Every structure is written in C-alpha cells, then in structure tokens.
Amino acid sequence: MRAGAARLDSAAYNIAVAGADSARPVLAVQAAAPQGGVLTNMSEGPPAPIDVASALVDAMEAGITYRANASVMRAADGMIGMLFDRSG
C-alpha cells in the first residue's frame, strides 16, 4: 500500500508543478522486493515539460491499486477472523 501511496504522491506533485518553469518531475520507480511486496524509489527526473494527462492517469491508477490492496487486506482480515471464530 505504501507503493501505491508513493505513486499517488509523485503523480500529484507532477500535476502541481506542471506549469512551472524548469519543473523537475518526480518519478516513482517500483521493483519487486526479495521477501515479497514492492520497493519504491522516488527520484527527480531531468527538467522537462510534464505531461498532465499522463500524470492524471498515473494518479487514477495509483488510487485504483491502493483501493484494490485495501480490499484484499479487508478480505484477509475477515478470513483470519473466521478462522479464529471456528477454532475457539
């Protein structure tokens, strides 16, 4: 979920600075973690015009991913609760 939040943060920042002179977009680079999950590295890109449409799509994708992960966590929590109810 942190990776989704980082992607959303970088997209929001890029949208906010899109019209500024010498804007440096923030890139959220994700990679698989060795123990499972996702590692996210935030870095500044070179000064370049920011494509607002791409940043909006990134923000929407990050939001959808975050909500999907939250749904999975709620479902897992419910299943664990059911296991404890049955074993007790």
Secondary structure, DSSP 8 states (H G I E B T S, - for coil): -HHHHHHHHHHHHHHHTTTSTT---EEEEEEE-TTSSEEEEEEE--S----HHHHHHHHHHHHHHHHHHHHHHHHHHHHHHHHHHHH-
